[in-house]
Amino acid sequence: MRYIEIYFENSKSRRGLHRRRRIALKICGDKISEIEGERIDIKPTYVIGDAYMIRASLERGCYVAQIDLKMNIKKRVFGYIYIYNENGEMILKMKYRKLKFKLIFGDVTYRNVFLKIVDYLKIPYKNINWRT
């Protein structure tokens, strides 16, 4: 069993113009749940808010999704979604920008796991580009 470091963050700038949100989810079959473990506090990107890290172990056949979204001064949301397998290896990396997802790294065979995450979080999108 391998351990993976997962980051959580909810912070914003002093004036509220910039924001960062990082969450992680565990996917085992059709079940999506939040990850539990020992919290280790870390410094957030922006002044207001908090950030912490969890070292979690994964069961066989489960995946972990790390969602990292930022909002800029023009209220545009962009970021990345990373999916890791039970060995802690990144198997999929998707970029989110202008309401569109684009495959950056990985294999298209994990699209069902990705679509479960997007539907669970209700992230709005217009298009998904599965070509690299």
N, CA, C and O atoms as a MOPAC input file, in Angstrom:
PM7 MOZYME 1SCF
protein

 N      0.84500 1    -1.17700 1     0.00000 1
 C      0.00000 1     0.00000 1     0.00000 1
 C      0.89400 1     1.24500 1     0.00000 1
 O      1.81400 1     1.35100 1     0.81100 1
 N      0.62400 1     2.17200 1    -0.90000 1
 C      1.41800 1     3.39400 1    -1.01200 1
 C      0.62500 1     4.57900 1    -0.48200 1
 O     -0.60600 1     4.56900 1    -0.44600 1
 N      1.35600 1     5.58200 1    -0.08000 1
 C      0.73300 1     6.80300 1     0.42100 1
 C      0.85700 1     7.90500 1    -0.62200 1
 O      1.81200 1     7.95200 1    -1.39800 1
 N     -0.12300 1     8.77700 1    -0.61800 1
 C     -0.12700 1     9.90500 1    -1.54200 1
 C     -0.42400 1    11.17400 1    -0.73400 1
 O     -1.26400 1    11.16500 1     0.16600 1
 N      0.26800 1    12.25200 1    -1.06400 1
 C      0.04200 1    13.53300 1    -0.39500 1
 C     -1.02200 1    14.31300 1    -1.15400 1
 O     -0.89000 1    14.56900 1    -2.35100 1
 N     -2.06700 1    14.68200 1    -0.44800 1
 C     -3.20300 1    15.36100 1    -1.06000 1
 C     -3.38200 1    16.70600 1    -0.36400 1
 O     -3.33300 1    16.79400 1     0.86300 1
 N     -3.59000 1    17.74900 1    -1.15800 1
 C     -3.67000 1    19.10900 1    -0.63400 1
 C     -5.10200 1    19.63400 1    -0.69300 1
 O     -5.84000 1    19.38500 1    -1.64600 1
 N     -5.46800 1    20.36100 1     0.34800 1
 C     -6.75600 1    21.03600 1     0.43300 1
 C     -6.48100 1    22.50500 1     0.72100 1
 O     -5.61400 1    22.84000 1     1.52900 1
 N     -7.22700 1    23.37500 1     0.05300 1
 C     -7.02300 1    24.80900 1     0.27300 1
 C     -8.29500 1    25.55900 1    -0.08100 1
 O     -8.99700 1    25.22200 1    -1.03400 1
 N     -8.56600 1    26.57200 1     0.70300 1
 C     -9.64700 1    27.50800 1     0.42400 1
 C     -9.14900 1    28.87100 1     0.88800 1
 O     -9.24000 1    29.19800 1     2.07100 1
 N     -8.62100 1    29.66900 1    -0.04300 1
 C     -8.04700 1    30.95400 1     0.34200 1
 C     -8.40500 1    32.02100 1    -0.68000 1
 O     -8.73800 1    31.72700 1    -1.82900 1
 N     -8.32800 1    33.26800 1    -0.22900 1
 C     -8.56800 1    34.39800 1    -1.12300 1
 C     -7.64700 1    35.54200 1    -0.73200 1
 O     -7.09500 1    35.57000 1     0.36800 1
 N     -7.49000 1    36.48500 1    -1.65400 1
 C     -6.60700 1    37.62500 1    -1.41900 1
 C     -7.26000 1    38.61100 1    -0.45100 1
 O     -8.44000 1    38.48800 1    -0.12200 1
 N     -6.48300 1    39.58000 1    -0.00600 1
 C     -6.99400 1    40.54700 1     0.96800 1
 C     -8.21000 1    41.30300 1     0.45500 1
 O     -9.16200 1    41.53600 1     1.19900 1
 N     -8.17700 1    41.68200 1    -0.80500 1
 C     -9.28500 1    42.45100 1    -1.37700 1
 C    -10.35100 1    41.55500 1    -2.00100 1
 O    -11.37800 1    42.05500 1    -2.46100 1
 N    -10.13100 1    40.26000 1    -2.02500 1
 C    -11.12000 1    39.33400 1    -2.56400 1
 C    -11.11000 1    39.23600 1    -4.07700 1
 O    -12.07200 1    38.74500 1    -4.66700 1
 N    -10.03900 1    39.69500 1    -4.72000 1
 C     -9.99500 1    39.68100 1    -6.18100 1
 C     -9.51500 1    38.34600 1    -6.73500 1
 O     -9.87700 1    37.97300 1    -7.85000 1
 N     -8.71200 1    37.63300 1    -5.97500 1
 C     -8.19600 1    36.33700 1    -6.40900 1
 C     -8.59400 1    35.28100 1    -5.39400 1
 O     -8.72400 1    35.55800 1    -4.20100 1
 N     -8.78500 1    34.06100 1    -5.88900 1
 C     -9.24700 1    32.98500 1    -5.03500 1
 C     -8.65600 1    31.66100 1    -5.48500 1
 O     -8.43000 1    31.46200 1    -6.67900 1
 N     -8.40200 1    30.75300 1    -4.55500 1
 C     -7.91600 1    29.42500 1    -4.90900 1
 C     -8.64200 1    28.38800 1    -4.06800 1
 O     -8.82800 1    28.54800 1    -2.86200 1
 N     -9.04600 1    27.31800 1    -4.74800 1
 C     -9.76600 1    26.22600 1    -4.09000 1
 C     -9.16500 1    24.91200 1    -4.55200 1
 O     -9.12500 1    24.63500 1    -5.75100 1
 N     -8.69900 1    24.10400 1    -3.61700 1
 C     -8.17300 1    22.77400 1    -3.92000 1
 C     -8.91300 1    21.77000 1    -3.04700 1
 O     -8.96400 1    21.91100 1    -1.82500 1
 N     -9.48200 1    20.75900 1    -3.68700 1
 C    -10.14800 1    19.68800 1    -2.95800 1
 C     -9.72600 1    18.35800 1    -3.56000 1
 O     -9.15900 1    18.31000 1    -4.65200 1
 N    -10.00600 1    17.28700 1    -2.84400 1
 C     -9.67700 1    15.95200 1    -3.33300 1
 C    -10.82600 1    15.00900 1    -3.01900 1
 O    -11.47700 1    15.12000 1    -1.98000 1
 N    -11.06100 1    14.08700 1    -3.92800 1
 C    -12.12000 1    13.09500 1    -3.77900 1
 C    -11.56100 1    11.70600 1    -4.03700 1
 O    -10.62300 1    11.53300 1    -4.81600 1
 N    -12.15500 1    10.70900 1    -3.36600 1
 C    -11.77500 1     9.32100 1    -3.57100 1
 C    -12.89500 1     8.62100 1    -4.32700 1
 O    -14.06200 1     8.72600 1    -3.95000 1
 N    -12.54400 1     7.90400 1    -5.39800 1
 C    -13.52100 1     7.22400 1    -6.23500 1
 C    -13.26000 1     5.72900 1    -6.15000 1
 O    -12.20800 1     5.24900 1    -6.57300 1
 N    -14.21400 1     5.00000 1    -5.60500 1
 C    -14.13800 1     3.53300 1    -5.53200 1
 C    -15.39400 1     2.98400 1    -6.19700 1
 O    -16.46400 1     2.97900 1    -5.58800 1
 N    -15.27600 1     2.52800 1    -7.42700 1
 C    -16.43900 1     2.04300 1    -8.16800 1
 C    -17.37800 1     3.19200 1    -8.47800 1
 O    -16.99200 1     4.16100 1    -9.13100 1
 N    -18.62300 1     3.08200 1    -8.00500 1
 C    -19.60800 1     4.14900 1    -8.20100 1
 C    -19.67900 1     5.09300 1    -7.00700 1
 O    -20.43800 1     6.06200 1    -7.02000 1
 N    -18.89100 1     4.81200 1    -5.98200 1
 C    -18.95300 1     5.58100 1    -4.75200 1
 C    -17.88900 1     6.68000 1    -4.75200 1
 O    -16.70900 1     6.41000 1    -4.98000 1
 N    -18.31000 1     7.91200 1    -4.49800 1
 C    -17.39500 1     9.05200 1    -4.40100 1
 C    -17.47100 1     9.59100 1    -2.97600 1
 O    -18.55600 1     9.86600 1    -2.46300 1
 N    -16.31000 1     9.73700 1    -2.34400 1
 C    -16.28900 1    10.21000 1    -0.96400 1
 C    -15.10000 1    11.14300 1    -0.75500 1
 O    -14.18900 1    11.21800 1    -1.58100 1
 N    -15.13400 1    11.84700 1     0.36400 1
 C    -14.02800 1    12.72300 1     0.70600 1
 C    -12.95100 1    11.91800 1     1.42000 1
 O    -13.23700 1    10.87800 1     2.01200 1
 N    -11.73400 1    12.39300 1     1.36600 1
 C    -10.59900 1    11.67800 1     1.93100 1
 C    -10.40100 1    12.10700 1     3.37300 1
 O    -10.46100 1    13.29200 1     3.69800 1
 N    -10.16200 1    11.11900 1     4.23400 1
 C     -9.92300 1    11.39500 1     5.63600 1
 C     -8.52000 1    10.97400 1     6.00800 1
 O     -7.94200 1    10.07100 1     5.40300 1
 N     -7.98900 1    11.63100 1     6.99800 1
 C     -6.65300 1    11.30600 1     7.46700 1
 C     -6.14800 1    12.38600 1     8.40200 1
 O     -6.89000 1    13.28900 1     8.78900 1
 N     -4.88000 1    12.28500 1     8.75900 1
 C     -4.27300 1    13.24200 1     9.66200 1
 C     -3.96300 1    14.54400 1     8.93000 1
 O     -3.30700 1    14.54100 1     7.88800 1
 N     -4.44200 1    15.65600 1     9.48600 1
 C     -4.23700 1    16.97600 1     8.87700 1
 C     -2.88900 1    17.54700 1     9.25700 1
 O     -2.50400 1    17.53900 1    10.42600 1
 N     -2.17200 1    18.04400 1     8.25700 1
 C     -0.92000 1    18.75700 1     8.48100 1
 C     -1.10500 1    20.14600 1     7.87400 1
 O     -1.22400 1    20.28400 1     6.65700 1
 N     -1.13000 1    21.17200 1     8.72200 1
 C     -1.36600 1    22.53500 1     8.23900 1
 C     -0.18000 1    23.03500 1     7.42600 1
 O      0.97700 1    22.82700 1     7.79300 1
 N     -0.49000 1    23.70000 1     6.30800 1
 C      0.52100 1    24.31600 1     5.45600 1
 C      0.09500 1    25.75300 1     5.17700 1
 O     -1.02000 1    26.15000 1     5.51600 1
 N      0.97400 1    26.52500 1     4.56500 1
 C      0.68800 1    27.92800 1     4.27700 1
 C     -0.18300 1    28.03300 1     3.02300 1
 O      0.14300 1    27.42600 1     2.00200 1
 N     -1.29200 1    28.79400 1     3.07700 1
 C     -2.12800 1    28.96200 1     1.88200 1
 C     -1.48900 1    29.90500 1     0.86400 1
 O     -0.55700 1    30.64200 1     1.18500 1
 N     -1.99800 1    29.87200 1    -0.35600 1
 C     -1.48900 1    30.73800 1    -1.41600 1
 C     -1.78800 1    32.20300 1    -1.11900 1
 O     -0.92100 1    33.06200 1    -1.28100 1
 N     -3.01100 1    32.48900 1    -0.68500 1
 C     -3.41200 1    33.85800 1    -0.37500 1
 C     -3.55300 1    34.02600 1     1.13600 1
 O     -3.52800 1    33.04400 1     1.87800 1
 N     -3.70000 1    35.26300 1     1.58900 1
 C     -3.63500 1    35.58800 1     3.01100 1
 C     -4.83500 1    35.05800 1     3.79100 1
 O     -4.66600 1    34.47300 1     4.86000 1
 N     -6.02300 1    35.25200 1     3.27800 1
 C     -7.22800 1    34.87500 1     3.99900 1
 C     -7.59300 1    33.43900 1     3.63400 1
 O     -7.72500 1    33.10700 1     2.45600 1
 N     -7.75200 1    32.60700 1     4.62700 1
 C     -8.13500 1    31.22200 1     4.38900 1
 C     -7.16000 1    30.25500 1     5.03000 1
 O     -6.26600 1    30.64300 1     5.78200 1
 N     -7.35600 1    28.98200 1     4.71300 1
 C     -6.50100 1    27.96000 1     5.29200 1
 C     -6.14400 1    26.91300 1     4.24900 1
 O     -6.78700 1    26.79700 1     3.20500 1
 N     -5.10200 1    26.15600 1     4.56400 1
 C     -4.64800 1    25.07900 1     3.68700 1
 C     -4.06600 1    23.97700 1     4.55700 1
 O     -3.45700 1    24.24100 1     5.59400 1
 N     -4.26000 1    22.74300 1     4.12100 1
 C     -3.68500 1    21.61500 1     4.84000 1
 C     -3.41600 1    20.47300 1     3.87500 1
 O     -3.89400 1    20.46200 1     2.74100 1
 N     -2.63300 1    19.50800 1     4.35900 1
 C     -2.23700 1    18.36100 1     3.56000 1
 C     -2.62600 1    17.09900 1     4.31500 1
 O     -2.59900 1    17.06200 1     5.54500 1
 N     -2.98800 1    16.06500 1     3.55900 1
 C     -3.31800 1    14.76900 1     4.14300 1
 C     -2.49900 1    13.70600 1     3.43100 1
 O     -2.44700 1    13.67300 1     2.20100 1
 N     -1.85900 1    12.83700 1     4.20600 1
 C     -1.19600 1    11.66000 1     3.62500 1
 C     -2.18100 1    10.51400 1     3.72900 1
 O     -2.50700 1    10.06500 1     4.82800 1
 N     -2.65200 1    10.04400 1     2.59300 1
 C     -3.69000 1     9.01500 1     2.57900 1
 C     -3.19600 1     7.76900 1     1.86700 1
 O     -2.37500 1     7.83800 1     0.95200 1
 N     -3.71000 1     6.63600 1     2.30200 1
 C     -3.42100 1     5.37500 1     1.62500 1
 C     -4.64200 1     4.99200 1     0.79400 1
 O     -5.77400 1     5.32400 1     1.14600 1
 N     -4.40300 1     4.30200 1    -0.29400 1
 C     -5.48400 1     3.95200 1    -1.21100 1
 C     -5.69800 1     2.44700 1    -1.24900 1
 O     -4.75200 1     1.66500 1    -1.15200 1
 N     -6.95500 1     2.05900 1    -1.39100 1
 C     -7.26900 1     0.65000 1    -1.56400 1
 C     -7.11400 1     0.26700 1    -3.02900 1
 O     -6.97900 1     1.12100 1    -3.90500 1
 N     -7.13800 1    -1.01300 1    -3.26500 1
 C     -6.98900 1    -1.52500 1    -4.62000 1
 C     -8.22400 1    -1.16900 1    -5.44900 1
 O     -9.35300 1    -1.34400 1    -4.99100 1
 N     -8.01100 1    -0.67600 1    -6.65600 1
 C     -9.11600 1    -0.33800 1    -7.55000 1
 C     -9.72700 1     1.02600 1    -7.30800 1
 O    -10.73800 1     1.36300 1    -7.92300 1
 N     -9.14000 1     1.81700 1    -6.42800 1
 C     -9.66200 1     3.15600 1    -6.13800 1
 C     -8.79000 1     4.21300 1    -6.80000 1
 O     -7.61200 1     3.99000 1    -7.07500 1
 N     -9.39200 1     5.35600 1    -7.04600 1
 C     -8.69600 1     6.48500 1    -7.64600 1
 C     -8.85300 1     7.70100 1    -6.74400 1
 O     -9.80100 1     7.79800 1    -5.96500 1
 N     -7.90800 1     8.62400 1    -6.86400 1
 C     -7.99700 1     9.89900 1    -6.15000 1
 C     -7.97200 1    11.01400 1    -7.17600 1
 O     -7.14600 1    11.01200 1    -8.08900 1
 N     -8.88000 1    11.96700 1    -7.02300 1
 C     -8.93400 1    13.12900 1    -7.91000 1
 C     -8.57300 1    14.37200 1    -7.10700 1
 O     -9.16300 1    14.64000 1    -6.06000 1
 N     -7.60600 1    15.12200 1    -7.60500 1
 C     -7.20700 1    16.39300 1    -6.99400 1
 C     -7.69900 1    17.50500 1    -7.90900 1
 O     -7.27100 1    17.59400 1    -9.06000 1
 N     -8.59300 1    18.35400 1    -7.41000 1
 C     -9.15900 1    19.44600 1    -8.19100 1
 C     -8.53100 1    20.74700 1    -7.69600 1
 O     -8.60400 1    21.06600 1    -6.50900 1
 N     -7.91600 1    21.49400 1    -8.60800 1
 C     -7.21100 1    22.73100 1    -8.27500 1
 C     -7.76300 1    23.83800 1    -9.17000 1
 O     -7.42300 1    23.91300 1   -10.35100 1
 N     -8.61500 1    24.70100 1    -8.60600 1
 C     -9.25500 1    25.76900 1    -9.37500 1
 C     -8.86800 1    27.13200 1    -8.81600 1
 O     -8.74000 1    27.30800 1    -7.60400 1
 N     -8.68500 1    28.09100 1    -9.71800 1
 C     -8.34700 1    29.46200 1    -9.34400 1
 C     -9.33300 1    30.40900 1   -10.01700 1
 O     -9.84500 1    30.12600 1   -11.10000 1
 N     -9.58900 1    31.53700 1    -9.35900 1
 C    -10.43000 1    32.56900 1    -9.95100 1
 C     -9.61600 1    33.85700 1    -9.97600 1
 O     -9.03600 1    34.24900 1    -8.96400 1
 N     -9.57300 1    34.51500 1   -11.13200 1
 C     -8.75400 1    35.71700 1   -11.25200 1
 C     -9.59200 1    36.97500 1   -11.05700 1
 O    -10.75900 1    36.90200 1   -10.67200 1
 N     -8.99200 1    38.11500 1   -11.32300 1
 C     -9.63100 1    39.40900 1   -11.08300 1
 C    -10.85800 1    39.62500 1   -11.97200 1
 O    -11.77000 1    40.36200 1   -11.59900 1
 N    -10.88400 1    38.99200 1   -13.13700 1
 C    -12.02100 1    39.11700 1   -14.05000 1
 C    -13.09500 1    38.07100 1   -13.79400 1
 O    -14.00200 1    37.90000 1   -14.60900 1
 N    -13.00100 1    37.36900 1   -12.66800 1
 C    -13.94900 1    36.32800 1   -12.25500 1
 C    -13.94700 1    35.12800 1   -13.19200 1
 O    -14.94700 1    34.41700 1   -13.28900 1
 N    -12.83900 1    34.89900 1   -13.88000 1
 C    -12.71600 1    33.71900 1   -14.73600 1
 C    -12.10100 1    32.58300 1   -13.93400 1
 O    -11.12400 1    32.77300 1   -13.20900 1
 N    -12.68100 1    31.41200 1   -14.07300 1
 C    -12.20700 1    30.24100 1   -13.34400 1
 C    -11.37100 1    29.38400 1   -14.28300 1
 O    -11.77100 1    29.11800 1   -15.41600 1
 N    -10.21800 1    28.95800 1   -13.80900 1
 C     -9.35400 1    28.06800 1   -14.57500 1
 C     -8.60600 1    27.17400 1   -13.59200 1
 O     -8.51300 1    27.48300 1   -12.40400 1
 N     -8.08200 1    26.07700 1   -14.09300 1
 C     -7.34100 1    25.18500 1   -13.21500 1
 C     -7.13300 1    23.82000 1   -13.82800 1
 O     -7.25400 1    23.64200 1   -15.04000 1
 N     -6.81500 1    22.84700 1   -12.97100 1
 C     -6.49200 1    21.50000 1   -13.40900 1
 C     -7.22800 1    20.47400 1   -12.56500 1
 O     -7.58400 1    20.72800 1   -11.41400 1
 N     -7.44700 1    19.30900 1   -13.16200 1
 C     -7.94500 1    18.14500 1   -12.44200 1
 C     -6.94800 1    17.02100 1   -12.67200 1
 O     -6.66500 1    16.65300 1   -13.81300 1
 N     -6.41800 1    16.47600 1   -11.57900 1
 C     -5.46000 1    15.38100 1   -11.64000 1
 C     -6.13500 1    14.12700 1   -11.10100 1
 O     -6.85300 1    14.19200 1   -10.10400 1
 N     -5.91200 1    12.98700 1   -11.74800 1
 C     -6.43700 1    11.71400 1   -11.26900 1
 C     -5.25900 1    10.76700 1   -11.06300 1
 O     -4.42500 1    10.58600 1   -11.94900 1
 N     -5.20900 1    10.16300 1    -9.86800 1
 C     -4.13900 1     9.24300 1    -9.49400 1
 C     -4.71500 1     7.84500 1    -9.27600 1
 O     -5.85900 1     7.70200 1    -8.84600 1
 N     -3.91500 1     6.80900 1    -9.57600 1
 C     -4.35600 1     5.43800 1    -9.32800 1
 C     -3.93300 1     5.00200 1    -7.92500 1
 O     -3.43600 1     5.81400 1    -7.14500 1
 N     -4.13200 1     3.70100 1    -7.59900 1
 C     -3.84600 1     3.22600 1    -6.23900 1
 C     -2.35700 1     3.22200 1    -5.90600 1
 O     -1.99300 1     3.15800 1    -4.73200 1
 N     -1.49300 1     3.29000 1    -6.91500 1
 C     -0.04900 1     3.34600 1    -6.66900 1
 C      0.45800 1     4.77300 1    -6.48500 1
 O      1.64600 1     4.96900 1    -6.22700 1
 N     -0.39900 1     5.75500 1    -6.61000 1
 C      0.00000 1     7.14900 1    -6.46900 1
 C      0.53400 1     7.75600 1    -7.74600 1
 O      1.10700 1     8.84600 1    -7.71300 1
 N      0.36400 1     7.08000 1    -8.87400 1
 C      0.84000 1     7.58500 1   -10.16000 1
 C     -0.25700 1     8.39500 1   -10.84000 1
 O     -1.42800 1     8.01400 1   -10.81500 1
 N      0.12700 1     9.51700 1   -11.44600 1
 C     -0.84100 1    10.32800 1   -12.17200 1
 C     -1.21400 1     9.62000 1   -13.47400 1
 O     -0.34800 1     9.28600 1   -14.28200 1
 N     -2.52000 1     9.39600 1   -13.66300 1
 C     -2.96800 1     8.70900 1   -14.87500 1
 C     -3.72500 1     9.64300 1   -15.81100 1
 O     -3.91200 1     9.32300 1   -16.98500 1
 N     -4.16400 1    10.79500 1   -15.30200 1
 C     -4.91500 1    11.72800 1   -16.13900 1
 C     -4.73500 1    13.14700 1   -15.60400 1
 O     -4.78800 1    13.38000 1   -14.39600 1
 N     -4.52300 1    14.08800 1   -16.52300 1
 C     -4.43100 1    15.50800 1   -16.17000 1
 C     -5.25400 1    16.28000 1   -17.18400 1
 O     -4.99500 1    16.21800 1   -18.38600 1
 N     -6.24700 1    17.00600 1   -16.69500 1
 C     -7.13200 1    17.79200 1   -17.54700 1
 C     -7.01800 1    19.26300 1   -17.16000 1
 O     -6.92000 1    19.60300 1   -15.98100 1
 N     -7.03400 1    20.12600 1   -18.16600 1
 C     -6.98100 1    21.56700 1   -17.95300 1
 C     -8.38700 1    22.13000 1   -18.13500 1
 O     -9.10400 1    21.73400 1   -19.05400 1
 N     -8.78400 1    23.05800 1   -17.25300 1
 C    -10.09900 1    23.69500 1   -17.32500 1
 C     -9.89600 1    25.18600 1   -17.55100 1
 O     -9.27200 1    25.86700 1   -16.73700 1
 N    -10.42900 1    25.68800 1   -18.66100 1
 C    -10.29600 1    27.10400 1   -19.00700 1
 C    -11.42000 1    27.46900 1   -19.96400 1
 O    -11.71800 1    26.70600 1   -20.88200 1
 N    -12.03800 1    28.60500 1   -19.76900 1
 C    -13.12100 1    29.11100 1   -20.61800 1
 C    -14.24400 1    28.08600 1   -20.77700 1
 O    -14.74300 1    27.87500 1   -21.88200 1
 N    -14.63800 1    27.45500 1   -19.68400 1
 C    -15.70700 1    26.44700 1   -19.64200 1
 C    -15.41200 1    25.22700 1   -20.50900 1
 O    -16.33800 1    24.54000 1   -20.93800 1
 N    -14.13900 1    24.94900 1   -20.77100 1
 C    -13.76100 1    23.79300 1   -21.58900 1
 C    -12.67600 1    22.99600 1   -20.88500 1
 O    -11.81400 1    23.55500 1   -20.20700 1
 N    -12.73300 1    21.68700 1   -21.05600 1
 C    -11.70700 1    20.79400 1   -20.54200 1
 C    -10.83800 1    20.32300 1   -21.69400 1
 O    -11.32600 1    20.09300 1   -22.80000 1
 N     -9.54200 1    20.18000 1   -21.42700 1
 C     -8.61100 1    19.69900 1   -22.43700 1
 C     -7.68900 1    18.66800 1   -21.80500 1
 O     -7.17200 1    18.87600 1   -20.70700 1
 N     -7.48700 1    17.56100 1   -22.49700 1
 C     -6.59500 1    16.51300 1   -22.02700 1
 C     -5.14800 1    16.96400 1   -22.18700 1
 O     -4.71500 1    17.28500 1   -23.29400 1
 N     -4.40400 1    16.98900 1   -21.09400 1
 C     -3.00100 1    17.37900 1   -21.11600 1
 C     -2.10800 1    16.14600 1   -21.07100 1
 O     -1.12800 1    16.05200 1   -21.80900 1
 N     -2.45300 1    15.20500 1   -20.20100 1
 C     -1.65400 1    14.00400 1   -20.02300 1
 C     -2.58100 1    12.85500 1   -19.65400 1
 O     -3.52800 1    13.04000 1   -18.89000 1
 N     -2.31500 1    11.68200 1   -20.18700 1
 C     -3.05800 1    10.50900 1   -19.76500 1
 C     -3.73300 1     9.78400 1   -20.90500 1
 O     -3.52100 1    10.07900 1   -22.08200 1
 N     -4.54400 1     8.83400 1   -20.52100 1
 C     -5.21100 1     7.94500 1   -21.45200 1
 C     -6.71600 1     8.19700 1   -21.40500 1
 O     -7.27500 1     8.50200 1   -20.35200 1
 N     -7.35100 1     8.06700 1   -22.54700 1
 C     -8.79100 1     8.33500 1   -22.66500 1
 C     -9.61900 1     7.25000 1   -21.97300 1
 O    -10.81000 1     7.45100 1   -21.73700 1
 N     -9.01800 1     6.11300 1   -21.64400 1
 C     -9.77000 1     5.02800 1   -21.00900 1
 C    -10.28700 1     5.40600 1   -19.62300 1
 O    -11.18300 1     4.74300 1   -19.10100 1
 N     -9.74200 1     6.45200 1   -19.02400 1
 C    -10.17600 1     6.90000 1   -17.69800 1
 C    -11.21400 1     8.01400 1   -17.78300 1
 O    -11.42200 1     8.74100 1   -16.81100 1
 N    -11.85300 1     8.15200 1   -18.91600 1
 C    -12.83400 1     9.22600 1   -19.08300 1
 C    -14.04900 1     9.03800 1   -18.18200 1
 O    -14.64000 1    10.02400 1   -17.74200 1
 N    -14.43900 1     7.78700 1   -17.89600 1
 C    -15.59300 1     7.56000 1   -17.02400 1
 C    -15.33500 1     8.06800 1   -15.60900 1
 O    -16.22900 1     8.63300 1   -14.97800 1
 N    -14.12400 1     7.87200 1   -15.11200 1
 C    -13.76500 1     8.37200 1   -13.78200 1
 C    -13.81900 1     9.90000 1   -13.77700 1
 O    -14.33500 1    10.50600 1   -12.83800 1
 N    -13.29000 1    10.51200 1   -14.82000 1
 C    -13.29200 1    11.97200 1   -14.92700 1
 C    -14.72200 1    12.52200 1   -14.99600 1
 O    -15.04300 1    13.50000 1   -14.32100 1
 N    -15.57100 1    11.89900 1   -15.80300 1
 C    -16.94600 1    12.38300 1   -15.94400 1
 C    -17.74300 1    12.22200 1   -14.65000 1
 O    -18.62100 1    13.03600 1   -14.36500 1
 N    -17.45100 1    11.18600 1   -13.86300 1
 C    -18.10700 1    11.02600 1   -12.56000 1
 C    -17.77000 1    12.20000 1   -11.64400 1
 O    -18.63400 1    12.71500 1   -10.93400 1
 N    -16.51200 1    12.61300 1   -11.67000 1
 C    -16.07100 1    13.72000 1   -10.81400 1
 C    -16.73500 1    15.02800 1   -11.22800 1
 O    -17.21600 1    15.78200 1   -10.38200 1
 N    -16.76000 1    15.29100 1   -12.52100 1
 C    -17.34700 1    16.54000 1   -13.02000 1
 C    -18.84600 1    16.58600 1   -12.72100 1
 O    -19.37200 1    17.63700 1   -12.35600 1
 N    -19.53200 1    15.46000 1   -12.87300 1
 C    -20.96100 1    15.42200 1   -12.56400 1
 C    -21.21400 1    15.55300 1   -11.06300 1
 O    -22.18000 1    16.19400 1   -10.65000 1
 N    -20.36000 1    14.95700 1   -10.25700 1
 C    -20.51500 1    15.02500 1    -8.80400 1
 C    -20.33400 1    16.45800 1    -8.29900 1
 O    -21.08100 1    16.91500 1    -7.43400 1
 N    -19.34000 1    17.16200 1    -8.84300 1
 C    -19.06400 1    18.53600 1    -8.41600 1
 C    -19.90900 1    19.57600 1    -9.14300 1
 O    -19.91800 1    20.74600 1    -8.76100 1
 N    -20.61700 1    19.15700 1   -10.18700 1
 C    -21.47400 1    20.04000 1   -10.98800 1
 C    -20.68100 1    21.20700 1   -11.56900 1
 O    -21.10200 1    22.36100 1   -11.49100 1
 N    -19.52600 1    20.88800 1   -12.15300 1
 C    -18.69700 1    21.90000 1   -12.79900 1
 C    -19.27900 1    22.17800 1   -14.18000 1
 O    -19.41700 1    21.24700 1   -14.97400 1
 N    -19.62600 1    23.43000 1   -14.49700 1
 C    -20.19500 1    23.71800 1   -15.82300 1
 C    -19.13000 1    23.64100 1   -16.91100 1
 O    -18.00300 1    24.10400 1   -16.73300 1
 N    -19.51000 1    23.04400 1   -18.04700 1
 C    -18.58900 1    22.97500 1   -19.18100 1
 C    -19.37900 1    22.93700 1   -20.47900 1
 O    -20.53200 1    22.50700 1   -20.51200 1
 N    -18.72900 1    23.40100 1   -21.56000 1
 C    -19.32700 1    23.37900 1   -22.88800 1
 C    -18.77100 1    22.25200 1   -23.72700 1
 O    -19.48700 1    21.66300 1   -24.53800 1
 N    -17.48600 1    21.94500 1   -23.53700 1
 C    -16.82100 1    20.98400 1   -24.40700 1
 C    -15.71200 1    20.27600 1   -23.63700 1
 O    -15.13300 1    20.82600 1   -22.70000 1
 N    -15.42800 1    19.02500 1   -24.06000 1
 C    -14.29300 1    18.27400 1   -23.53400 1
 C    -13.45900 1    17.81900 1   -24.71600 1
 O    -13.94700 1    17.09100 1   -25.58000 1
 N    -12.20300 1    18.24500 1   -24.76000 1
 C    -11.28700 1    17.87100 1   -25.83300 1
 C    -10.44700 1    16.68900 1   -25.35100 1
 O     -9.59100 1    16.84600 1   -24.48100 1
 N    -10.69400 1    15.50100 1   -25.92200 1
 C     -9.98900 1    14.29000 1   -25.50300 1
 C     -8.73400 1    14.03400 1   -26.32100 1
 O     -8.04500 1    13.04200 1   -26.08700 1
 N     -8.42000 1    14.90300 1   -27.27400 1
 C     -7.18900 1    14.74700 1   -28.06000 1
 C     -6.06600 1    15.53300 1   -27.41500 1
 O     -6.29600 1    16.61600 1   -26.87700 1
 N     -4.84000 1    14.99500 1   -27.46300 1
 C     -3.71400 1    15.71000 1   -26.86000 1
 C     -3.11000 1    16.68700 1   -27.83300 1
 O     -2.14900 1    17.38000 1   -27.49700 1

